[in-house]
Amino acid sequence: MKIGELATRTGVSVRMLRYYETEGLLKPARTESGYRDYEPTEVRTVERIKLLGSAGMTLATIREFLPCVRGDGPVFEPCDELRNVLHEQIHLVDQKVEKLMQSQRVLKSFLQEIEEG
């Protein structure tokens, strides 16, 4: 399939798909005339990239993570790299949660001061 069709099927812009390719996340074949030719399985790859991105992973981390993904669902092959990446990502999310909780405490404190007078 051509890049426009992949963009339509996944809801990802053509520009972003090209960026994924430059980052090594997608590897389309090329037609004789030079057009990108994506396999139907690339739809699932793009969906996985979106899912992992929404979990806060960077494209560099996703590039490490994708080889451990197998099958049609979000099934992961148990590899040491995957474990390490998941531990790192959980740690990063924990740090973000703590920062958000600190922000929440500050905002609540401001609100309480305003409401009390």
C-alpha positions in Angstrom: 0.0 0.0 0.0 1.1 3.6 -0.6 2.0 6.0 2.2 -1.3 7.9 1.8 -3.4 4.8 2.3 -1.3 3.9 5.4 -1.9 7.4 6.7 -5.6 7.1 6.2 -5.8 3.6 7.8 -3.8 4.6 10.9 -4.8 8.3 11.4 -1.1 9.2 11.3 0.1 12.0 8.9 2.2 11.2 5.9 4.8 13.5 7.3 4.9 11.5 10.6 5.1 8.2 8.7 8.1 9.5 6.8 9.7 10.6 10.2 9.1 7.1 11.6 10.9 5.7 8.6 13.9 8.0 9.1 13.9 6.9 12.8 14.1 3.3 11.7 10.6 2.3 12.9 9.2 1.6 9.5 11.0 0.0 6.6 8.8 0.1 3.5 9.9 -1.5 0.2 10.2 0.7 -2.8 8.4 0.2 -6.2 10.4 0.5 -9.4 9.3 4.1 -9.7 10.6 4.8 -6.1 7.2 5.0 -4.3 7.1 3.6 -0.8 5.3 0.2 -0.7 4.0 -0.7 2.8 3.0 -4.2 3.8 -0.4 -4.6 5.5 1.4 -5.6 8.7 2.7 -2.0 8.9 -0.7 -0.8 10.0 -0.3 -2.8 13.2 3.3 -1.5 13.6 2.0 2.1 13.4 -0.7 1.3 15.9 1.9 -0.2 18.3 4.0 2.9 17.8 1.0 5.1 18.7 0.2 2.9 21.7 3.8 3.0 23.1 4.0 6.7 22.4 0.9 7.4 24.4 2.5 5.5 27.3 5.2 8.2 27.2 7.9 6.3 25.4 10.2 8.2 23.1 10.8 7.0 19.5 14.3 5.9 20.5 12.8 3.7 23.2 10.0 2.5 20.9 12.7 1.5 18.4 14.3 -0.8 21.1 10.9 -2.1 22.1 9.3 -3.0 18.8 11.5 -6.0 18.0 10.0 -7.7 21.2 6.4 -7.3 19.9 5.0 -10.4 18.3 1.7 -11.5 16.7 -1.4 -9.5 16.1 -2.0 -8.4 19.7 0.3 -6.5 22.1 2.2 -9.7 22.9 5.8 -9.3 23.9 8.6 -11.7 23.7 10.3 -11.9 27.1 13.8 -10.4 26.4 16.1 -8.7 28.8 16.1 -5.5 26.8 12.3 -5.4 27.1 12.5 -5.8 30.9 15.1 -3.1 31.2 13.1 -0.7 29.1 9.9 -1.4 31.0 11.7 -0.8 34.3 13.1 2.5 33.0 9.7 3.6 31.7 7.9 2.8 34.9 10.6 4.8 36.8 10.1 7.8 34.5 6.3 7.6 34.9 6.7 7.4 38.7 8.8 10.6 38.6 6.2 12.4 36.5 3.5 11.3 38.9 5.4 12.6 41.8 6.0 16.0 40.1 2.2 16.2 39.2 1.3 15.4 42.8 3.6 18.2 44.0 2.0 20.6 41.6 -1.4 19.5 42.8 -0.5 20.1 46.5 0.8 23.6 45.6 -2.4 24.4 43.6 -4.6 23.2 46.4 -2.6 25.3 48.9 -3.2 28.4 46.7 -6.9 27.6 46.4 -7.2 27.1 50.1 -5.5 30.4 50.9 -7.8 32.2 48.4 -10.9 30.6 49.8 -10.0 31.3 53.4 -9.4 34.8 52.8 
